[in-house]
Amino acid sequence: MTSHENSEAPSPGAWKLCRGPANWFTFRCPEEIEVHQNQTLIELRWTPGLMSSAEGSGQEKSLLLSLVAWWDESDSGENRRQPPDLGLLFPQVVSLQPQPSLKGNLQNDVWTGQSRRPLTGCWLARVFRKRPRYQWKLWTFRHGRLMIVATTQSTDRQSLTREQVVICERLLQTLEIADRPAWPPDIFLKHVLELARHHFPLLQSSVARGFSVRLGHSEIGLSNFYRRYLQQPEEFRRIMLPGLTSMVRLQELSPRQLMPEFAEIRTRLLPMLSPESETKQDERVRQSWVGGLSIGYVIDEDDSYRYVHRAMLDTWNITVDKLHSAALENLRSYSEEHPLEVTVVGEESAPKMMMPLNPDAYNCSRLLDPGFHARLRGLFGPQLILGLPNRDFFVIVSLHEPELIEQIRSQVREDHAVMHHPLTRSLLLISADGVSEYLDEVE
């Protein structure tokens, strides 16, 4: 008997917490269920080898429940009970019956039905062969403009088992919708344009290539703003308006301010890490580093920064090495003027883990300084593990804490997927040779 058949299985409150797309909702499911997410589709599958005989065997039969969520911009009435369009979900529907709503905090409608499986092969076989039927159950949830549809189905010529229906219902009863669900990217983009046109009506604004907008003569990418917005949907204006304002101010700079002399900004140069895969459309000066990261260079403006571009390097007539040397020298000065406050786990003489107490745009840049490496190695030993989920945060773990490393690996991957200014989901290794990718990972 597998754990999901046990009447004494852990209650849903003890199940693992999972998040839907754009943090629209959360739900809980047992550890033995794998959760696969792709855009707005979530599939829940029994871990291979843990399925009961009633569910069959093989990967293709291990699918337990599918969840699809989308933002509904239509103005149709919310309270009308109508069956969903089943043309794509369950073609060739034979029967359809409404069922009592699922108990819980969310308004929902439930249907069960049967469909025929489309036949393949030559036309003669399709005429005489009996088409197999299967049974399915469907739940729809609506919260404002957010729609969630959940489905489960049986294998061919079988009915849904009570066990399958019960576990699906228990999963769906843990659904919790965010108090203020975030807009999907296309709606977010629409509201950014409305905000830009309201505050800067004299500048032409439009959608630009990729997930970005053009305001006047400049383009601004929205990916990092959107990640921040997903964490605080109620703070849309506070997150987005300063970015648009900075764009406008940049366009008001004189040619000399846009292309200052190297001597004027030399002491304000700092290094900045970013993903190697990040779009290179703006011709920033960048050098490859480790773990899929690259080093860029910014001119610090106190409350913001702007990147050094190739045109600046050509005008200054300096090499990337000289630029890097100046930025690293300034980084050391910045670190002295802004001492890093940290949280340490473990004994002072034998720390297990360390992380910055406060977020800062240059927190991860500190890890480019070999002098900082030496101090860390003095605390943690000759080698230590490093996680860099985003620009403002890092975590150091002792190499002698394998269980903690696994926990950090999982948390870094989760944070990397949702944090703004993401860096890398891989762990890195600091040693006497510098920084390299930590290869002792099992995917």
C-alpha positions as CSV (number, residue, x, y, z in Angstrom):
1,M,0.0,0.0,0.0
2,T,1.4,3.4,-1.0
3,S,1.4,6.4,1.2
4,H,-1.5,8.1,-0.6
5,E,-3.7,5.0,0.1
6,N,-3.0,5.1,3.8
7,S,-5.9,6.4,5.9
8,E,-3.4,7.8,8.3
9,A,-1.5,9.8,5.7
10,P,-0.4,13.4,6.7
11,S,-3.1,16.0,6.6
12,P,-3.1,18.6,3.7
13,G,-1.6,21.1,6.2
14,A,1.6,19.0,6.3
15,W,1.9,18.7,2.5
16,K,4.4,20.7,0.5
17,L,3.3,24.2,-0.6
18,C,3.2,24.9,-4.4
19,R,2.7,28.2,-6.3
20,G,0.7,28.8,-9.4
21,P,1.8,31.1,-12.3
22,A,2.4,34.7,-11.5
23,N,1.8,33.8,-7.8
24,W,-1.9,33.9,-8.6
25,F,-2.6,31.0,-6.2
26,T,-1.1,28.4,-3.9
27,F,-2.0,24.8,-3.2
28,R,-0.6,21.9,-1.3
29,C,0.1,18.3,-2.4
30,P,1.9,15.2,-0.9
31,E,5.6,14.8,-1.4
32,E,5.1,11.7,-3.6
33,I,3.4,13.9,-6.3
34,E,5.7,15.7,-8.8
35,V,4.6,19.2,-9.9
36,H,5.5,20.2,-13.4
37,Q,4.7,23.8,-14.5
38,N,5.0,25.3,-18.0
39,Q,3.6,28.8,-18.5
40,T,0.0,28.6,-17.3
41,L,-0.2,24.8,-17.3
42,I,0.5,22.7,-14.1
43,E,0.6,18.9,-14.2
44,L,0.6,16.8,-11.1
45,R,2.0,13.3,-11.5
46,W,2.6,10.4,-9.2
47,T,6.3,9.8,-8.7
48,P,7.1,6.7,-10.9
49,G,7.0,3.6,-8.8
50,L,4.6,5.0,-6.2
51,M,1.4,4.5,-8.1
52,S,-1.3,2.0,-7.0
53,S,-2.4,-0.8,-9.2
54,A,-5.7,0.9,-9.7
55,E,-3.9,3.7,-11.5
56,G,-2.0,1.5,-13.8
57,S,1.7,1.7,-14.6
58,G,3.9,3.7,-16.9
59,Q,4.7,7.3,-17.2
60,E,1.8,8.1,-19.6
61,K,-0.7,6.9,-17.0
62,S,0.8,8.6,-14.0
63,L,-0.9,12.0,-14.6
64,L,-3.2,12.7,-11.7
65,L,-4.4,16.3,-12.2
66,S,-4.0,19.2,-14.6
67,L,-4.5,22.8,-13.7
68,V,-4.8,25.6,-16.2
69,A,-5.1,29.3,-15.2
70,W,-5.6,32.4,-17.2
71,W,-6.7,36.0,-16.9
72,D,-10.2,36.5,-18.4
73,E,-10.7,40.0,-19.9
74,S,-14.2,39.3,-21.1
75,D,-17.2,41.0,-19.5
76,S,-19.4,37.9,-19.2
77,G,-21.4,37.5,-16.0
78,E,-19.5,35.8,-13.2
79,N,-22.4,34.1,-11.5
80,R,-23.9,32.2,-14.5
81,R,-23.3,28.5,-14.3
82,Q,-22.2,27.4,-17.8
83,P,-20.2,24.3,-18.8
84,P,-16.8,25.3,-20.2
85,D,-15.8,24.9,-23.8
86,L,-14.8,21.2,-23.9
87,G,-13.7,21.2,-27.5
88,L,-10.0,21.3,-26.6
89,L,-10.1,19.6,-23.2
90,F,-12.2,16.5,-24.0
91,P,-13.1,16.1,-27.7
92,Q,-16.0,13.9,-28.7
93,V,-18.0,14.3,-25.4
94,V,-20.6,11.5,-25.0
95,S,-22.1,12.8,-21.7
96,L,-21.9,15.7,-19.4
97,Q,-23.5,16.1,-15.9
98,P,-23.2,19.0,-13.4
99,Q,-22.1,17.9,-9.9
100,P,-22.3,19.5,-6.4
101,S,-19.7,22.2,-5.9
102,L,-16.6,21.4,-4.0
103,K,-16.6,22.4,-0.4
104,G,-14.2,25.3,0.3
105,N,-13.7,29.0,0.3
106,L,-13.7,29.4,-3.4
107,Q,-16.8,29.6,-5.7
108,N,-16.6,26.6,-8.1
109,D,-18.5,24.5,-10.5
110,V,-18.0,20.8,-11.1
111,W,-18.8,18.5,-14.0
112,T,-18.3,14.9,-14.9
113,G,-18.5,13.3,-18.3
114,Q,-17.4,10.7,-20.7
115,S,-15.6,11.1,-24.0
116,R,-14.6,8.9,-26.9
117,R,-11.0,8.5,-27.8
118,P,-10.3,9.5,-31.4
119,L,-9.2,6.5,-33.6
120,T,-6.2,6.4,-35.8
121,G,-5.3,4.1,-38.7
122,C,-6.9,3.6,-42.1
123,W,-10.4,4.6,-42.8
124,L,-11.7,1.0,-42.8
125,A,-10.4,0.4,-39.3
126,R,-11.9,3.6,-38.1
127,V,-15.3,2.5,-39.4
128,F,-15.5,-0.9,-37.8
129,R,-13.3,-0.5,-34.6
130,K,-15.2,0.5,-31.5
131,R,-13.8,3.7,-30.1
132,P,-12.8,3.5,-26.4
133,R,-14.4,5.7,-23.9
134,Y,-12.8,7.3,-20.8
135,Q,-14.3,9.2,-17.8
136,W,-13.2,12.6,-16.7
137,K,-14.0,15.2,-14.0
138,L,-13.6,19.0,-14.3
139,W,-13.6,21.8,-11.7
140,T,-13.7,25.5,-12.5
141,F,-12.8,28.3,-10.1
142,R,-13.2,32.0,-10.6
143,H,-11.9,34.9,-8.6
144,G,-12.5,38.3,-10.3
145,R,-10.9,37.9,-13.7
146,L,-8.8,34.9,-12.7
147,M,-10.0,31.6,-14.0
148,I,-8.6,28.2,-12.9
149,V,-9.7,24.9,-14.5
150,A,-8.7,21.5,-13.0
151,T,-9.2,18.2,-14.8
152,T,-8.6,14.5,-14.1
153,Q,-9.4,11.5,-16.3
154,S,-9.4,7.7,-16.3
155,T,-7.6,5.3,-18.5
156,D,-9.4,4.0,-21.5
157,R,-12.5,1.8,-20.8
158,Q,-12.1,2.5,-17.1
159,S,-14.0,4.6,-14.6
160,L,-12.4,7.2,-12.3
161,T,-11.4,5.5,-9.1
162,R,-12.7,6.8,-5.8
163,E,-9.1,7.1,-4.7
164,Q,-8.2,9.3,-7.7
165,V,-11.2,11.6,-7.2
166,V,-10.7,11.9,-3.4
167,I,-7.0,12.9,-3.7
168,C,-7.9,15.5,-6.4
169,E,-10.6,17.0,-4.3
170,R,-8.3,17.2,-1.2
171,L,-5.7,19.0,-3.4
172,L,-8.2,21.4,-4.8
173,Q,-9.6,22.2,-1.4
174,T,-6.2,23.6,-0.4
175,L,-6.4,26.2,-3.2
176,E,-5.9,29.8,-2.0
177,I,-6.1,32.8,-4.3
178,A,-3.8,35.8,-3.8
179,D,-5.6,38.7,-2.1
180,R,-4.7,40.8,-5.2
181,P,-3.7,38.5,-8.1
182,A,-1.0,40.1,-10.3
183,W,-1.7,41.0,-13.9
184,P,-0.2,38.6,-16.5
185,P,2.6,40.1,-18.6
186,D,0.5,41.4,-21.4
187,I,-1.9,43.2,-19.1
188,F,1.1,44.5,-17.1
189,L,2.6,45.9,-20.3
190,K,-0.7,47.6,-21.1
191,H,-0.8,49.3,-17.7
192,V,2.9,50.4,-18.0
193,L,2.0,52.2,-21.2
194,E,-1.0,53.9,-19.6
195,L,1.2,55.0,-16.7
196,A,3.8,56.4,-19.1
197,R,1.2,58.3,-21.2
198,H,-0.4,59.7,-18.1
199,H,2.8,61.1,-16.5
200,F,4.7,61.9,-19.7
201,P,2.1,62.9,-22.3
202,L,4.6,64.9,-24.4
203,L,6.8,61.8,-25.0
204,Q,5.7,59.1,-27.5
205,S,5.3,55.7,-25.9
206,S,4.8,52.3,-27.5
207,V,5.5,48.6,-27.1
208,A,9.1,47.8,-28.1
209,R,10.8,44.5,-29.0
210,G,10.6,41.8,-26.4
211,F,9.0,42.5,-23.1
212,S,9.9,46.2,-23.1
213,V,8.5,49.7,-23.9
214,R,9.8,52.7,-25.8
215,L,9.5,56.1,-24.2
216,G,10.8,58.9,-26.3
217,H,14.2,57.8,-27.6
218,S,14.8,55.1,-25.0
219,E,13.8,51.5,-24.4
220,I,13.3,49.9,-21.0
221,G,13.1,46.2,-20.4
222,L,10.3,45.2,-18.0
223,S,11.4,41.7,-16.9
224,N,12.9,42.8,-13.6
225,F,10.2,45.3,-12.9
226,Y,7.6,42.5,-13.5
227,R,9.4,40.1,-11.1
228,R,9.3,42.8,-8.4
229,Y,5.6,43.5,-9.2
230,L,4.7,39.8,-8.8
231,Q,5.9,40.0,-5.2
232,Q,4.0,43.2,-4.5
233,P,1.1,43.6,-6.9
234,E,-0.4,46.5,-4.8
235,E,2.9,48.5,-5.4
236,F,2.7,48.8,-9.2
237,R,3.1,52.5,-9.3
238,R,5.8,52.6,-6.7
239,I,7.8,50.0,-8.6
240,M,7.3,51.2,-12.2
241,L,7.1,55.0,-12.0
242,P,10.7,55.6,-10.8
243,G,12.0,53.5,-13.7
244,L,10.1,55.5,-16.2
245,T,11.1,58.8,-14.5
246,S,14.8,57.7,-14.8
247,M,14.3,57.1,-18.5
248,V,13.0,60.6,-19.0
249,R,15.8,62.2,-16.9
250,L,18.4,60.3,-18.9
251,Q,17.0,61.8,-22.1
252,E,17.3,65.3,-20.6
253,L,21.1,64.9,-20.1
254,S,23.4,66.9,-22.3
255,P,25.7,65.1,-24.7
256,R,28.6,65.8,-22.2
257,Q,26.6,64.2,-19.4
258,L,25.7,61.2,-21.5
259,M,29.4,60.8,-22.6
260,P,31.4,62.2,-19.7
261,E,35.2,62.2,-19.6
262,F,36.7,59.0,-18.0
263,A,38.4,61.1,-15.3
264,E,35.0,62.6,-14.2
265,I,33.4,59.2,-13.5
266,R,36.4,57.0,-12.7
267,T,35.7,57.0,-8.9
268,R,32.0,56.1,-9.5
269,L,32.6,53.0,-11.6
270,L,31.5,49.7,-10.0
271,P,31.2,46.1,-11.3
272,M,27.8,44.5,-11.6
273,L,26.9,40.8,-12.2
274,S,24.2,39.7,-14.6
275,P,23.2,36.5,-16.4
276,E,25.2,35.7,-19.5
277,S,21.9,34.9,-21.3
278,E,20.5,38.4,-20.7
279,T,19.7,40.2,-23.9
280,K,22.7,42.1,-25.3
281,Q,20.8,44.6,-27.3
282,D,22.2,47.7,-25.5
283,E,25.9,47.0,-26.2
284,R,27.0,47.0,-22.6
285,V,30.6,46.2,-21.8
286,R,30.6,42.7,-20.4
287,Q,33.1,39.9,-19.6
288,S,32.2,36.3,-19.1
289,W,32.5,35.0,-15.5
290,V,31.4,31.6,-14.1
291,G,28.1,29.8,-13.6
292,G,26.5,31.4,-16.6
293,L,27.2,34.9,-15.3
294,S,29.0,37.9,-16.8
295,I,30.5,41.1,-15.3
296,G,29.2,44.4,-16.4
297,Y,30.2,47.9,-15.3
298,V,28.0,50.7,-14.1
299,I,28.4,54.4,-13.3
300,D,26.9,54.9,-9.8
301,E,24.4,57.8,-9.5
302,D,23.7,57.5,-5.8
303,D,20.0,56.6,-6.2
304,S,20.5,54.7,-9.5
305,Y,23.1,53.5,-11.9
306,R,23.7,53.3,-15.7
307,Y,25.8,50.8,-17.6
308,V,29.0,51.5,-19.4
309,H,28.6,50.9,-23.1
310,R,31.0,50.1,-25.9
311,A,30.8,53.6,-27.3
312,M,32.0,55.0,-24.0
313,L,35.0,52.7,-24.0
314,D,35.9,53.8,-27.5
315,T,35.6,57.5,-26.5
316,W,37.7,57.0,-23.4
317,N,40.3,55.0,-25.4
318,I,40.8,52.5,-22.6
319,T,40.8,48.7,-22.4
320,V,38.3,46.5,-20.6
321,D,41.1,45.4,-18.2
322,K,41.7,49.0,-17.2
323,L,38.0,49.5,-16.7
324,H,37.8,46.4,-14.6
325,S,40.8,47.4,-12.5
326,A,39.2,50.8,-11.7
327,A,35.8,49.3,-10.9
328,L,37.4,46.7,-8.5
329,E,39.4,49.4,-6.8
330,N,36.1,51.4,-6.2
331,L,34.4,48.3,-5.1
332,R,36.9,47.9,-2.2
333,S,36.3,51.6,-1.2
334,Y,32.5,51.0,-1.4
335,S,32.8,48.0,0.8
336,E,34.8,50.0,3.4
337,E,32.2,52.8,3.4
338,H,29.3,50.4,3.5
339,P,30.3,47.5,5.8
340,L,28.4,44.3,5.1
341,E,25.9,43.4,7.8
342,V,25.3,39.6,7.9
343,T,23.3,36.9,9.5
344,V,25.3,33.9,10.6
345,V,24.0,30.4,11.4
346,G,26.2,28.2,13.6
347,E,29.0,29.0,16.1
348,E,31.2,32.1,15.6
349,S,34.3,29.9,15.4
350,A,32.6,27.4,13.0
351,P,29.8,29.1,11.0
352,K,27.5,26.9,8.8
353,M,25.8,29.6,6.8
354,M,26.0,33.3,6.2
355,M,23.9,35.8,4.2
356,P,23.6,39.6,4.0
357,L,21.1,41.2,6.4
358,N,20.0,43.9,4.0
359,P,19.5,43.9,0.2
360,D,21.9,46.0,-1.8
361,A,22.5,46.4,-5.5
362,Y,26.2,45.8,-5.0
363,N,26.0,42.9,-2.5
364,C,26.8,40.2,-5.1
365,S,29.4,42.5,-6.7
366,R,31.5,42.1,-3.5
367,L,32.1,38.5,-4.5
368,L,34.3,39.7,-7.4
369,D,37.0,40.9,-4.9
370,P,39.7,38.3,-4.1
371,G,40.2,40.0,-0.8
372,F,36.6,39.3,0.2
373,H,37.2,35.6,-0.8
374,A,40.2,35.4,1.6
375,R,38.1,36.7,4.5
376,L,35.3,34.2,3.8
377,R,37.8,31.3,3.6
378,G,39.2,32.4,6.9
379,L,35.7,31.9,8.4
380,F,34.5,28.8,6.5
381,G,37.7,27.0,5.6
382,P,39.6,26.5,2.3
383,Q,36.4,25.9,0.3
384,L,32.9,27.1,0.6
385,I,29.6,27.0,-1.3
386,L,28.0,30.1,-2.8
387,G,24.4,30.7,-3.9
388,L,23.5,33.8,-6.0
389,P,19.8,33.8,-6.7
390,N,19.6,37.5,-7.5
391,R,21.7,40.7,-7.6
392,D,20.9,41.9,-4.1
393,F,21.4,38.6,-2.1
394,F,23.8,35.8,-1.7
395,V,24.2,32.9,0.7
396,I,27.5,31.2,1.9
397,V,27.4,27.6,3.1
398,S,30.1,25.5,4.6
399,L,31.3,22.6,2.4
400,H,31.0,20.4,5.5
401,E,27.2,20.7,5.7
402,P,25.9,18.5,2.8
403,E,22.3,18.5,4.1
404,L,22.3,22.3,4.4
405,I,23.8,22.5,0.9
406,E,20.9,20.5,-0.5
407,Q,18.4,22.8,1.3
408,I,20.1,25.9,0.0
409,R,20.3,24.4,-3.5
410,S,16.5,24.0,-3.5
411,Q,15.9,27.5,-2.1
412,V,18.3,29.2,-4.5
413,R,16.4,27.6,-7.5
414,E,13.1,28.6,-6.1
415,D,14.2,32.2,-5.4
416,H,15.9,32.5,-8.8
417,A,12.6,31.8,-10.5
418,V,10.7,34.6,-8.8
419,M,13.2,37.3,-7.6
420,H,13.9,40.4,-9.6
421,H,17.4,40.8,-11.2
422,P,17.9,37.0,-11.1
423,L,21.5,35.8,-11.4
424,T,22.0,32.0,-11.4
425,R,20.3,28.9,-10.1
426,S,23.6,27.0,-10.0
427,L,25.8,26.9,-6.9
428,L,29.4,28.2,-7.0
429,L,32.5,27.2,-5.2
430,I,35.0,29.6,-3.7
431,S,38.5,28.2,-3.2
432,A,42.2,29.2,-3.3
433,D,41.8,29.2,-7.1
434,G,39.0,31.8,-7.1
435,V,35.3,31.1,-8.0
436,S,34.2,28.2,-10.1
437,E,30.9,26.3,-10.7
438,Y,30.1,23.7,-8.0
439,L,29.7,20.5,-10.0
440,D,28.7,18.1,-7.3
441,E,25.0,18.6,-8.3
442,V,22.4,16.0,-9.1
443,E,19.8,17.4,-11.6
